[in-house]
Amino acid sequence: MAKKKIKVEGITIRLEEINDRDYVSLTDIAKKSSNSKPAHIIQNWMKNSNTLRYLLTWEKAHNPKIKVIQLDDLLLESTDNRIIISPKDWIKRINAIGIVQKSGRGGGTFAHQEIALDFCYWLSPEFKVYLNQEFVRLKKEEFSRQNLEWHISKITDNIDEVRNLLDTIPGQLPELNRLNYSKKSEEE
């Protein structure tokens, strides 16, 4: 799949499809915030105990391979302000699928669209509204394109069926009947 980008309040945000789900770049969204590094902003969000409870609930609902034993330890650690849980630690410790780390050029922290919206709400409720609007617009556009492609394939299939049916009618001029014409071509 080609990488998609959306523009929200002047910020370009990358979208990636990972395991048939849309993931949004938290790194790009974090650039909207203060002059802090995006990684620090994401870590501050993950230090919040409400955020961790949300992420844990999301993982329980969507991830059959979650490491349940680690969940209580993480919640207990989140009460200590000195502990920093990075996305990389989070993924490794509980086998998370809602947040993905990509390294190298074009890398960063990506999150499932639902998690990205939660991040936006923590960062800026107004930005969440604009991101949601843009994401919905993009999904409608994608659905319309797929729907159009499906209808075109159905019309093409129906035209081929009608042609095949017409070719079976007896008494046609041989040059107009594709079946007879192709048989005649094969004989020559």
PyRosetta script that sets phi, psi and omega in degrees:
from pyrosetta import init, pose_from_sequence

init()
pose = pose_from_sequence("MAKKKIKVEGITIRLEEINDRDYVSLTDIAKKSSNSKPAHIIQNWMKNSNTLRYLLTWEKAHNPKIKVIQLDDLLLESTDNRIIISPKDWIKRINAIGIVQKSGRGGGTFAHQEIALDFCYWLSPEFKVYLNQEFVRLKKEEFSRQNLEWHISKITDNIDEVRNLLDTIPGQLPELNRLNYSKKSEEE")
pose.set_psi(1, 138.1)
pose.set_omega(1, 176.5)
pose.set_phi(2, -69.6)
pose.set_psi(2, 143.1)
pose.set_omega(2, 179.9)
pose.set_phi(3, -70.5)
pose.set_psi(3, 136.6)
pose.set_omega(3, 179.7)
pose.set_phi(4, -104.7)
pose.set_psi(4, 155.2)
pose.set_omega(4, 175.3)
pose.set_phi(5, -137.5)
pose.set_psi(5, 143.3)
pose.set_omega(5, 173.1)
pose.set_phi(6, -124.3)
pose.set_psi(6, 155.0)
pose.set_omega(6, 180.0)
pose.set_phi(7, -115.1)
pose.set_psi(7, 124.2)
pose.set_omega(7, -179.6)
pose.set_phi(8, -131.0)
pose.set_psi(8, 120.8)
pose.set_omega(8, -179.1)
pose.set_phi(9, 47.3)
pose.set_psi(9, 45.0)
pose.set_omega(9, 176.5)
pose.set_phi(10, 80.8)
pose.set_psi(10, 1.3)
pose.set_omega(10, -179.5)
pose.set_phi(11, -108.3)
pose.set_psi(11, 130.4)
pose.set_omega(11, 176.0)
pose.set_phi(12, -86.7)
pose.set_psi(12, 125.7)
pose.set_omega(12, -178.0)
pose.set_phi(13, -119.2)
pose.set_psi(13, 127.4)
pose.set_omega(13, 180.0)
pose.set_phi(14, -82.5)
pose.set_psi(14, 142.5)
pose.set_omega(14, 175.0)
pose.set_phi(15, -121.8)
pose.set_psi(15, 141.5)
pose.set_omega(15, 176.6)
pose.set_phi(16, -135.9)
pose.set_psi(16, 144.3)
pose.set_omega(16, 174.6)
pose.set_phi(17, -94.9)
pose.set_psi(17, 119.3)
pose.set_omega(17, -179.8)
pose.set_phi(18, -127.0)
pose.set_psi(18, 121.2)
pose.set_omega(18, -177.6)
pose.set_phi(19, 52.3)
pose.set_psi(19, 46.1)
pose.set_omega(19, 177.8)
pose.set_phi(20, 62.8)
pose.set_psi(20, 22.6)
pose.set_omega(20, 176.4)
pose.set_phi(21, -128.5)
pose.set_psi(21, 148.9)
pose.set_omega(21, 179.5)
pose.set_phi(22, -85.4)
pose.set_psi(22, 128.5)
pose.set_omega(22, 177.5)
pose.set_phi(23, -118.0)
pose.set_psi(23, 140.9)
pose.set_omega(23, -174.6)
pose.set_phi(24, -114.3)
pose.set_psi(24, 142.7)
pose.set_omega(24, -178.6)
pose.set_phi(25, -75.7)
pose.set_psi(25, 110.5)
pose.set_omega(25, 174.2)
pose.set_phi(26, -69.7)
pose.set_psi(26, -30.5)
pose.set_omega(26, 178.9)
pose.set_phi(27, -60.5)
pose.set_psi(27, -44.8)
pose.set_omega(27, 179.0)
pose.set_phi(28, -65.8)
pose.set_psi(28, -40.8)
pose.set_omega(28, 179.4)
pose.set_phi(29, -64.6)
pose.set_psi(29, -40.5)
pose.set_omega(29, -178.2)
pose.set_phi(30, -63.9)
pose.set_psi(30, -24.0)
pose.set_omega(30, 177.5)
pose.set_phi(31, -64.3)
pose.set_psi(31, -20.9)
pose.set_omega(31, 178.0)
pose.set_phi(32, -66.0)
pose.set_psi(32, -30.2)
pose.set_omega(32, -174.4)
pose.set_phi(33, -75.4)
pose.set_psi(33, -160.4)
pose.set_omega(33, -175.3)
pose.set_phi(34, -60.1)
pose.set_psi(34, -169.3)
pose.set_omega(34, -179.2)
pose.set_phi(35, -78.4)
pose.set_psi(35, 0.9)
pose.set_omega(35, 179.0)
pose.set_phi(36, -66.5)
pose.set_psi(36, 158.3)
pose.set_omega(36, 176.2)
pose.set_phi(37, -66.7)
pose.set_psi(37, 141.5)
pose.set_omega(37, 178.6)
pose.set_phi(38, -54.1)
pose.set_psi(38, -38.2)
pose.set_omega(38, -179.5)
pose.set_phi(39, -61.5)
pose.set_psi(39, -38.9)
pose.set_omega(39, 179.4)
pose.set_phi(40, -68.1)
pose.set_psi(40, -38.1)
pose.set_omega(40, 178.8)
pose.set_phi(41, -64.6)
pose.set_psi(41, -43.1)
pose.set_omega(41, 179.5)
pose.set_phi(42, -64.6)
pose.set_psi(42, -41.3)
pose.set_omega(42, 178.4)
pose.set_phi(43, -64.7)
pose.set_psi(43, -39.2)
pose.set_omega(43, 177.1)
pose.set_phi(44, -62.4)
pose.set_psi(44, -39.7)
pose.set_omega(44, 177.0)
pose.set_phi(45, -62.7)
pose.set_psi(45, -40.6)
pose.set_omega(45, -177.6)
pose.set_phi(46, -75.2)
pose.set_psi(46, -16.2)
pose.set_omega(46, 176.3)
pose.set_phi(47, -73.7)
pose.set_psi(47, -22.6)
pose.set_omega(47, -178.1)
pose.set_phi(48, -67.0)
pose.set_psi(48, 127.5)
pose.set_omega(48, -177.2)
pose.set_phi(49, -65.7)
pose.set_psi(49, -32.3)
pose.set_omega(49, 176.2)
pose.set_phi(50, -65.5)
pose.set_psi(50, -38.7)
pose.set_omega(50, 177.1)
pose.set_phi(51, -62.0)
pose.set_psi(51, -47.2)
pose.set_omega(51, -179.9)
pose.set_phi(52, -61.9)
pose.set_psi(52, -40.9)
pose.set_omega(52, 177.5)
pose.set_phi(53, -63.0)
pose.set_psi(53, -40.5)
pose.set_omega(53, 177.4)
pose.set_phi(54, -62.2)
pose.set_psi(54, -49.0)
pose.set_omega(54, -179.6)
pose.set_phi(55, -61.1)
pose.set_psi(55, -40.2)
pose.set_omega(55, 178.3)
pose.set_phi(56, -63.9)
pose.set_psi(56, -43.7)
pose.set_omega(56, 178.6)
pose.set_phi(57, -63.6)
pose.set_psi(57, -42.3)
pose.set_omega(57, 179.3)
pose.set_phi(58, -61.6)
pose.set_psi(58, -46.0)
pose.set_omega(58, -179.7)
pose.set_phi(59, -62.7)
pose.set_psi(59, -41.8)
pose.set_omega(59, 178.6)
pose.set_phi(60, -60.4)
pose.set_psi(60, -37.1)
pose.set_omega(60, -177.6)
pose.set_phi(61, -76.9)
pose.set_psi(61, -27.5)
pose.set_omega(61, -171.9)
pose.set_phi(62, -118.2)
pose.set_psi(62, -11.1)
pose.set_omega(62, -171.3)
pose.set_phi(63, -121.7)
pose.set_psi(63, 102.8)
pose.set_omega(63, 179.7)
pose.set_phi(64, -71.6)
pose.set_psi(64, -14.5)
pose.set_omega(64, -177.4)
pose.set_phi(65, -104.4)
pose.set_psi(65, 21.8)
pose.set_omega(65, -179.1)
pose.set_phi(66, -66.9)
pose.set_psi(66, 143.3)
pose.set_omega(66, 177.0)
pose.set_phi(67, -87.3)
pose.set_psi(67, 92.7)
pose.set_omega(67, -173.4)
pose.set_phi(68, -62.8)
pose.set_psi(68, -34.7)
pose.set_omega(68, -176.4)
pose.set_phi(69, -59.5)
pose.set_psi(69, -33.7)
pose.set_omega(69, -177.2)
pose.set_phi(70, -75.3)
pose.set_psi(70, -17.0)
pose.set_omega(70, -172.6)
pose.set_phi(71, -61.4)
pose.set_psi(71, -48.7)
pose.set_omega(71, -178.8)
pose.set_phi(72, -63.6)
pose.set_psi(72, -39.7)
pose.set_omega(72, 178.4)
pose.set_phi(73, -60.7)
pose.set_psi(73, -42.7)
pose.set_omega(73, 179.7)
pose.set_phi(74, -64.1)
pose.set_psi(74, -43.3)
pose.set_omega(74, 178.5)
pose.set_phi(75, -63.5)
pose.set_psi(75, -39.8)
pose.set_omega(75, 178.0)
pose.set_phi(76, -64.4)
pose.set_psi(76, -43.7)
pose.set_omega(76, 179.2)
pose.set_phi(77, -64.2)
pose.set_psi(77, -32.2)
pose.set_omega(77, -176.4)
pose.set_phi(78, -64.4)
pose.set_psi(78, -18.3)
pose.set_omega(78, 178.7)
pose.set_phi(79, -77.9)
pose.set_psi(79, -14.9)
pose.set_omega(79, 178.6)
pose.set_phi(80, -90.9)
pose.set_psi(80, 115.1)
pose.set_omega(80, -177.2)
pose.set_phi(81, -65.3)
pose.set_psi(81, -16.4)
pose.set_omega(81, -179.1)
pose.set_phi(82, -80.8)
pose.set_psi(82, -18.7)
pose.set_omega(82, -176.9)
pose.set_phi(83, -83.6)
pose.set_psi(83, 131.6)
pose.set_omega(83, 175.5)
pose.set_phi(84, -116.1)
pose.set_psi(84, 126.8)
pose.set_omega(84, 177.9)
pose.set_phi(85, -108.2)
pose.set_psi(85, 112.7)
pose.set_omega(85, 178.8)
pose.set_phi(86, -86.9)
pose.set_psi(86, 159.8)
pose.set_omega(86, 176.0)
pose.set_phi(87, -55.3)
pose.set_psi(87, -38.1)
pose.set_omega(87, 179.8)
pose.set_phi(88, -62.4)
pose.set_psi(88, -44.6)
pose.set_omega(88, 177.3)
pose.set_phi(89, -62.1)
pose.set_psi(89, -44.2)
pose.set_omega(89, -178.9)
pose.set_phi(90, -57.6)
pose.set_psi(90, -49.5)
pose.set_omega(90, -178.4)
pose.set_phi(91, -61.6)
pose.set_psi(91, -46.5)
pose.set_omega(91, -176.7)
pose.set_phi(92, -66.5)
pose.set_psi(92, -44.1)
pose.set_omega(92, -172.5)
pose.set_phi(93, -71.6)
pose.set_psi(93, -36.5)
pose.set_omega(93, -177.5)
pose.set_phi(94, -115.5)
pose.set_psi(94, 5.3)
pose.set_omega(94, -178.6)
pose.set_phi(95, 62.5)
pose.set_psi(95, 46.0)
pose.set_omega(95, -175.1)
pose.set_phi(96, -69.3)
pose.set_psi(96, 147.6)
pose.set_omega(96, 175.5)
pose.set_phi(97, -119.6)
pose.set_psi(97, -11.4)
pose.set_omega(97, -177.2)
pose.set_phi(98, -77.6)
pose.set_psi(98, -23.6)
pose.set_omega(98, 177.5)
pose.set_phi(99, -123.7)
pose.set_psi(99, 136.6)
pose.set_omega(99, -177.2)
pose.set_phi(100, -129.2)
pose.set_psi(100, 135.2)
pose.set_omega(100, 175.3)
pose.set_phi(101, -102.1)
pose.set_psi(101, 131.8)
pose.set_omega(101, 174.6)
pose.set_phi(102, -122.2)
pose.set_psi(102, 131.2)
pose.set_omega(102, -179.9)
pose.set_phi(103, -103.2)
pose.set_psi(103, 167.0)
pose.set_omega(103, 177.9)
pose.set_phi(104, 85.4)
pose.set_psi(104, -169.8)
pose.set_omega(104, -179.2)
pose.set_phi(105, -62.5)
pose.set_psi(105, 131.9)
pose.set_omega(105, -178.2)
pose.set_phi(106, 77.7)
pose.set_psi(106, 11.5)
pose.set_omega(106, -178.8)
pose.set_phi(107, -84.2)
pose.set_psi(107, -165.7)
pose.set_omega(107, -179.3)
pose.set_phi(108, 135.5)
pose.set_psi(108, -167.3)
pose.set_omega(108, 178.8)
pose.set_phi(109, -101.8)
pose.set_psi(109, 124.2)
pose.set_omega(109, 178.2)
pose.set_phi(110, -115.7)
pose.set_psi(110, 147.3)
pose.set_omega(110, -179.8)
pose.set_phi(111, -136.5)
pose.set_psi(111, 151.0)
pose.set_omega(111, 174.2)
pose.set_phi(112, -53.0)
pose.set_psi(112, 149.5)
pose.set_omega(112, -174.8)
pose.set_phi(113, -54.3)
pose.set_psi(113, -36.6)
pose.set_omega(113, 180.0)
pose.set_phi(114, -67.3)
pose.set_psi(114, -41.1)
pose.set_omega(114, 179.3)
pose.set_phi(115, -68.8)
pose.set_psi(115, -39.1)
pose.set_omega(115, 178.4)
pose.set_phi(116, -61.2)
pose.set_psi(116, -37.8)
pose.set_omega(116, 177.8)
pose.set_phi(117, -66.9)
pose.set_psi(117, -36.6)
pose.set_omega(117, 176.2)
pose.set_phi(118, -64.2)
pose.set_psi(118, -41.9)
pose.set_omega(118, 176.9)
pose.set_phi(119, -59.9)
pose.set_psi(119, -44.0)
pose.set_omega(119, 179.4)
pose.set_phi(120, -62.3)
pose.set_psi(120, -40.1)
pose.set_omega(120, -179.9)
pose.set_phi(121, -64.4)
pose.set_psi(121, -40.1)
pose.set_omega(121, 177.3)
pose.set_phi(122, -64.9)
pose.set_psi(122, -40.8)
pose.set_omega(122, -177.1)
pose.set_phi(123, -73.6)
pose.set_psi(123, -49.5)
pose.set_omega(123, -177.0)
pose.set_phi(124, -165.9)
pose.set_psi(124, 110.6)
pose.set_omega(124, 179.7)
pose.set_phi(125, -56.9)
pose.set_psi(125, -35.8)
pose.set_omega(125, 179.3)
pose.set_phi(126, -64.6)
pose.set_psi(126, -43.0)
pose.set_omega(126, 180.0)
pose.set_phi(127, -63.0)
pose.set_psi(127, -35.0)
pose.set_omega(127, 178.7)
pose.set_phi(128, -60.2)
pose.set_psi(128, -42.9)
pose.set_omega(128, 179.9)
pose.set_phi(129, -60.4)
pose.set_psi(129, -47.4)
pose.set_omega(129, -178.0)
pose.set_phi(130, -67.5)
pose.set_psi(130, -39.0)
pose.set_omega(130, 177.5)
pose.set_phi(131, -64.5)
pose.set_psi(131, -44.1)
pose.set_omega(131, 179.8)
pose.set_phi(132, -61.0)
pose.set_psi(132, -44.4)
pose.set_omega(132, 178.8)
pose.set_phi(133, -59.4)
pose.set_psi(133, -44.9)
pose.set_omega(133, -178.9)
pose.set_phi(134, -67.2)
pose.set_psi(134, -38.6)
pose.set_omega(134, 179.6)
pose.set_phi(135, -66.0)
pose.set_psi(135, -43.2)
pose.set_omega(135, 178.5)
pose.set_phi(136, -63.3)
pose.set_psi(136, -41.1)
pose.set_omega(136, 178.4)
pose.set_phi(137, -61.1)
pose.set_psi(137, -44.7)
pose.set_omega(137, 179.8)
pose.set_phi(138, -62.4)
pose.set_psi(138, -42.9)
pose.set_omega(138, 179.7)
pose.set_phi(139, -65.6)
pose.set_psi(139, -38.6)
pose.set_omega(139, 177.6)
pose.set_phi(140, -63.7)
pose.set_psi(140, -42.6)
pose.set_omega(140, 178.7)
pose.set_phi(141, -61.8)
pose.set_psi(141, -44.0)
pose.set_omega(141, 179.0)
pose.set_phi(142, -64.2)
pose.set_psi(142, -42.5)
pose.set_omega(142, 179.3)
pose.set_phi(143, -63.9)
pose.set_psi(143, -42.7)
pose.set_omega(143, 179.6)
pose.set_phi(144, -60.9)
pose.set_psi(144, -42.7)
pose.set_omega(144, 179.9)
pose.set_phi(145, -63.8)
pose.set_psi(145, -45.1)
pose.set_omega(145, -179.8)
pose.set_phi(146, -66.2)
pose.set_psi(146, -38.2)
pose.set_omega(146, 179.3)
pose.set_phi(147, -64.7)
pose.set_psi(147, -42.5)
pose.set_omega(147, 178.1)
pose.set_phi(148, -63.3)
pose.set_psi(148, -43.7)
pose.set_omega(148, 178.3)
pose.set_phi(149, -60.9)
pose.set_psi(149, -39.1)
pose.set_omega(149, 179.5)
pose.set_phi(150, -65.4)
pose.set_psi(150, -44.8)
pose.set_omega(150, -179.6)
pose.set_phi(151, -64.4)
pose.set_psi(151, -40.2)
pose.set_omega(151, 178.7)
pose.set_phi(152, -63.3)
pose.set_psi(152, -41.4)
pose.set_omega(152, 179.2)
pose.set_phi(153, -65.8)
pose.set_psi(153, -36.1)
pose.set_omega(153, 178.1)
pose.set_phi(154, -67.4)
pose.set_psi(154, -42.4)
pose.set_omega(154, 178.8)
pose.set_phi(155, -62.8)
pose.set_psi(155, -43.4)
pose.set_omega(155, 178.9)
pose.set_phi(156, -61.7)
pose.set_psi(156, -42.7)
pose.set_omega(156, 177.5)
pose.set_phi(157, -62.3)
pose.set_psi(157, -42.5)
pose.set_omega(157, -179.7)
pose.set_phi(158, -65.6)
pose.set_psi(158, -39.3)
pose.set_omega(158, 177.6)
pose.set_phi(159, -62.7)
pose.set_psi(159, -42.9)
pose.set_omega(159, 178.3)
pose.set_phi(160, -63.2)
pose.set_psi(160, -39.8)
pose.set_omega(160, 178.2)
pose.set_phi(161, -64.0)
pose.set_psi(161, -42.4)
pose.set_omega(161, 179.3)
pose.set_phi(162, -64.9)
pose.set_psi(162, -43.4)
pose.set_omega(162, 177.4)
pose.set_phi(163, -58.9)
pose.set_psi(163, -45.6)
pose.set_omega(163, 179.5)
pose.set_phi(164, -63.2)
pose.set_psi(164, -40.0)
pose.set_omega(164, 178.3)
pose.set_phi(165, -64.5)
pose.set_psi(165, -44.8)
pose.set_omega(165, 179.3)
pose.set_phi(166, -62.8)
pose.set_psi(166, -34.4)
pose.set_omega(166, -179.4)
pose.set_phi(167, -67.7)
pose.set_psi(167, -18.8)
pose.set_omega(167, -179.1)
pose.set_phi(168, -89.5)
pose.set_psi(168, -5.1)
pose.set_omega(168, -179.4)
pose.set_phi(169, -72.6)
pose.set_psi(169, 125.7)
pose.set_omega(169, -179.5)
pose.set_phi(170, -73.2)
pose.set_psi(170, 156.5)
pose.set_omega(170, 174.5)
pose.set_phi(171, 83.9)
pose.set_psi(171, 13.7)
pose.set_omega(171, 178.5)
pose.set_phi(172, -80.7)
pose.set_psi(172, 158.2)
pose.set_omega(172, 172.9)
pose.set_phi(173, -64.1)
pose.set_psi(173, 131.9)
pose.set_omega(173, -176.0)
pose.set_phi(174, -56.2)
pose.set_psi(174, -35.2)
pose.set_omega(174, -177.7)
pose.set_phi(175, -73.5)
pose.set_psi(175, -16.6)
pose.set_omega(175, 178.4)
pose.set_phi(176, -94.1)
pose.set_psi(176, -16.4)
pose.set_omega(176, -179.2)
pose.set_phi(177, -90.6)
pose.set_psi(177, 113.4)
pose.set_omega(177, -177.5)
pose.set_phi(178, -63.5)
pose.set_psi(178, -36.8)
pose.set_omega(178, -178.8)
pose.set_phi(179, -66.0)
pose.set_psi(179, -47.7)
pose.set_omega(179, 179.1)
pose.set_phi(180, -67.2)
pose.set_psi(180, -38.7)
pose.set_omega(180, -178.5)
pose.set_phi(181, -64.2)
pose.set_psi(181, -41.4)
pose.set_omega(181, -180.0)
pose.set_phi(182, -70.8)
pose.set_psi(182, -32.9)
pose.set_omega(182, 177.2)
pose.set_phi(183, -67.1)
pose.set_psi(183, -41.2)
pose.set_omega(183, -179.5)
pose.set_phi(184, -64.2)
pose.set_psi(184, -39.5)
pose.set_omega(184, 179.9)
pose.set_phi(185, -65.4)
pose.set_psi(185, -36.3)
pose.set_omega(185, -179.1)
pose.set_phi(186, -70.9)
pose.set_psi(186, -32.1)
pose.set_omega(186, -178.9)
pose.set_phi(187, -70.8)
pose.set_psi(187, -31.3)
pose.set_omega(187, -175.7)
pose.set_phi(188, -76.4)
pose.dump_pdb("model.pdb")
